[in-house]
Amino acid sequence: AYLRPERLPDTRSYAEAIARTVGDLETAGLSPADLRVAADAASGGIDKDPVLPHRLQDIAALWEAADAQLLRENPRLRSPAGLLLAAAAELEREPGLAAPFGDVFTLLPLQPTSALLRFIAALRPRALGLLAGRPERDSWRKLRDAALGAAYEEAAEDGKPPRTELDLVHRYLFAAPEELARRDRPRSSGPDGTVVLEQHPGVQQEIDAAVSWAMEEVTERRTPLEAIALVVPDRDPLAGLLAAALERADKGGQPLPAYVAGGLPLTDAPGGTLLRQLLVALHEGLESERTIALLPHLRLGGPGHLSVADARKVVQGSGVVGGTPGNLARARELADRLSDREAQLRTFLEETGRLGEDDPEKVRRSRGLKDASRLRESIAAVLPAAEALTALAASVLDGTPLPKLWPAVLAFYRDWCLIPPPPPDAARSLDEVLREVSASSIASKLRGRDAVEYLLSTLETLRHPHGRHGEPRVFIGTGADVALLRFRAVRVMGAVEGVIPGAPREDPILPDAARLWLNERKPGCLLATSADRVLRETHEVFLAATAASERLAMSATRQWVDGTEHELAGAMLETAVALGRPGDGGERELVPSLGSLRRLYVGPGNAERARREAEQPATVRSALRLVARADDGRGAHAVHPAWLVPADALLSLSRLRAIAAERGSAELLRSDGFLGPLAAGLALPGLAAERGISASALGVLLACPHRYLLDSVLSFKPREERLSLREVDQPHYGSLVHRVVERFFRAHGEAFCRRERTLAEWRRIADEAADACFLEFLREYPLAGDGAVEAQRQRLRREVGYLVRAEWDSGTRLTYGNVEVSFGYPAAVPLAVDGGTLHVQGFIDRLDRATVGLVVRDFKTGKQKAREETDVDPVVDAQIGLYALVAPGLMGGEKVARAAYIYPVAVGDAERAFEGAELEDLLRRAREWFGLARELLAARSFPHTADAKRCNYCAFQAVCGTDGAAVSQRKLAAAAPSSVAARFAAIQRATEADDAD
């Protein structure tokens, strides 16, 4: 057999392809028996299809099996083609059945099927018409003869000579070559406004141009809305985008209502989008990202709303991985993991609340107290819905059949989802479709994920009406929708090659060669080929163009919706051929070259549309493009007055233009971060004891004060990205290492410093601490699969072992002091810096004593920052510098003898250390840096960094612009030598920023 099950991909698309082929065969009047007879006749195959007999036999077998199964369920079940053929057979047996209809007039579509023609013939209409298009081809002539017979009459055409370019299009578009080549045929004398051709850079510009054109029709030509048509190659996605653009209230208060022929996808409506989100999450085993997208749309167990950012913290902060392709069963873990994490956080908060205010443990816990409280509240609020969702996902994993699964899904959707108000009611629409299907025994064979996949595919085929034809609305539809309708103005969009008409695609189940062979062998068989489909779409373009009675516009886009580049469609060239406009010297080309097509046809259309847009932008996007070109030498463009007032509004163009002007000036102004007295009421850390500034915040401030302003002061947080499920990302990994090191040294620090055990024994103890912390960590971080968990556990043990070995191999013998030493709690520590006092707070990883003085260490897990003797960097070394300045005050005034970063490296020097003269130099410079930081804060001055390398991975680059560092460098260079801006410029160096840990 040709279509053996083991040779077919186990995908729905292949099954749908077979179903489409069977549908084509049935509409052509063929049956499985006809295929078997044809297979016997082609026993040796045909030239272009040697396996045709096997192909036909297998299609017949699949067809018979499908029919048998369906008829067992419902003996009266018929396909549309089967219904036509059955009705034709009844009429042929009893012609009197048609008598009650009286005289019948029938108008056939562009490409009627064999089943339809047989039914019409049995109906014996008094008059019969066939919708015709151009160009004519042999296959269409054959179809015409089959539909009308030899004795037919051509419909009368308007014999008046063409007066406008639109008349020329009506008469000569896709006409026969000999007709177009006649030297005496009428041709255009030049553009008269009735036919316009345009080309735009992208789909958004084409949509904006269509909106502008429709506005022009309504406001200037007084064309009724229902007399305007926008023709698209396919309904999706252009129809929805066009309807939204027309109906947005951004056109000077004149939204244009639209009617979309065939409606819009139900999944594009809010309720349909939510239902689809739920089904996708169930199908993918509550995969973490799908769950995060769904949780904000579920009812909470209390007041408030769960944002997407909160949902991400709930899911990822509870270690939820969800289903993976290799382990969908992890969907069952959602509720248990959330419940376990909520209990863990509740215990943490209760224990912290019982600690005294001066307890060092409470101080250490205070760093994450607020976040822990908010996370616990979020988990508790969403937990009831998560439990119901987990139970529903479990029923999918258990293989619940469709008739039982859908009611459960529907109940969850109604009870737990925040459903947008109808219309449309997506769940009701899907339920109506499924009622009859669920009663079938076939539906019970769809279980679990297969059932959910069926629900998804069914939902994605449903559409909901958008307006009604005949109402005062702009018509949006395909060429097939426009056939037989008339409009005063028509705009055909998407006129690019490969789209209008679509590229020919052969049926993989029954190719064109086999279809042509069956057409020749079986009388009355009209199996459509790929060429027939292209011809039908071309005819639809012709009917759309000729549906315009006063004005026609055709537009194309260089970049299509899928991002591919396209040339102009053949329909554009055919329109130009029909018009035959004269060139600059009066000469006429029978077929314009590409250059002539752009110069004589597309160019004037583009110029006119640009002129219209400049006079009155139809959409916000159009106006913004004009504003962006306001300095291109063509002068300013008018915009709607509402865009300019109030002048200080967030999106006021007056304000935005003022910012642009400040950016171009030589002075350091507000848009550069120099806020001055206007921000005097802005509470900033570091300036008073009530609120200290941390070492990490100082590092950000010294690297880029503007980033510090946006992130730390104004709390403009970048969107949290998806965590890696295969390894622990930063900063989570750095926090985990610090947690292990703190546990190890808090329990064994004194014994370790006294060398009471061997290094190998201490590393085993460190491994135990790492394992214990890692097990706790898995409750708050998602890792997928045992392999990933074990790899990260070994990574943690390895790098903690490196840190322990680095301590052991250090030449300095230490007396254990403390680990995670806090300072600045509850009141910030006043630190003397150049020019004043800076109030600071934080935690020192290790603070110990040596014979020569105090030793300060900070553990790092990022890339090691090696240094030369003179290499001291304000961004990298601010943290260790601050700790070295603060440490004496924490240890009775003892002097710091050594300060170092320690990195987990396998071999070589693990430290970035300062001692002796280098340490003194570091402390001197640190006072300068922190004095500068204090002055920046006091002056409310937050300049952009002048080092472009620091912008590469900054989340605020879109705010500052790609040239933000260059603009800052130019302005800082011009600052007065004694100013804070000049001193900040002096410390800017092109070095890599320090790790966040």
QUILINVEN-V411888 format. One line per field, one symbol per residue. ss: DSSP state (@ for helix, = for strand, . for the rest). phi: phi as a letter, one per 20 degrees, with the letter a starting at -180 (. if undefined). A space follows every 50 residues. Layout:
ss = ???
phi = ???
This chain:
ss = ....@@@....@@@@@@@@@@@@@@@@....@@@@@@@@@@....=..=. .@@@@@@@@@@@@@@@@@@@@@@......@@@@@@@@@@@@@@.@@@@@@ @...====.....@@@@@@@@@@...====.......@@@@@@@@@@@.. ..............@@@@@@@@....@@@@..............====== ..@@@@@@@@@@@@@@@@@.....@@@====......@@@@@@@@@@... .......========@@@.@@@@@@@@@@@@@@....@@@@@@@@..=.. .......@@@@@@@@@.......=..=@@@@@@@@@@@@@@@@@@@@@@@ @@@@.....@@@@@@@@@@@@@@@@@@@@@@@@@@@@@@@@@@@@@@... =@@@@@@@@@@@@@@@=........@@@@@@@@@@@@@....@@@.=@@@ @@@@@@@@@@@.====.......====.@@@@....======...=.=.. .=.........@@@@@@@@@@........@@@@@@@@@@@@@@@@..=== =======.=.....=..=.@@@@@@@@@@..............@@@@@@@ @@@@@@@@@@@@@@@....@@@@@@@@@............@@@....... ..@@@@@@@@@@@@.....@@@.=.@@@@........=..=.=.@@@@@@ @@@.@@@@@@@@@..................@@@@@@@@@@@@@@@@@@@ @@@.....@@@@@@@@@@@@@@@@@@@.......@@@@@@@@@@@@@@@@ @@@@@@@@@.....=========.....=====..=====.========= ..========.............@@@@@@@@@@@@@@@@@.....===== ===.......=====.@@@@@@@@@@@@@@@@@@@@@@..=......@@@ @.....@@@@...@@@@@@@@@@......@@@@@@@@..........
phi = .eefgfeefecffffffffffffffffenecgfffffffffdgencgebf eggfgffffffffffffffffffbgefbfgfffffffffffffcgffegf emfddcdefgcfefffffffffflffccccfdcceecgffffffffednf ecdfffdfefffdcfffffgedfmffgfffegfeffcfeqgcneccdccc fbffffffffffffffffeeelfggfddcdddfbfdefffffgfffefec dmmcfdfcddfnmdgffefgffffffgffffffemlggfffgfegfddfe eafocefffffffffffdmeemfcgebfffffegfffffffffffffgff fffefffefgffffffgdfffffffffffffefgffffffffffffffmf fggeffgfffffffedeeffffeeeffffffffegffffeffffeeclff ffffffffgfeeccfcncfoffbfecaegffegmeccfcccedmecfndc ffffcfffecfggfffffffedgmecffdffffffffffffffffefeec bccccccfdefeneeceffgfffffffffmffffenfcefcffffffffe dfgffffffffffffbgecfffffffffefdendnfdfcfgffdcffefg dffffffffffffeeeeecgfeneemgfdfeffcfnebffbedeffffff fffbgfffffeeeeleefffefffedbeffeffgffffffffffffecgf fffelfceggfffffffffffffffffffcbecenfffffffffffffff ffffffffeffeeddgdacleebncedfefdfcgnqcdecbqcegcccdc feqfcdccecceffdfbefeecdfefdffffffffeggfecmnfeedbcb eddedfcnfedddcbmffffffffffffffffffffffeldcfffddfff egdefefffenfdgfffffffffeffgeffffffgfefcecfffffe
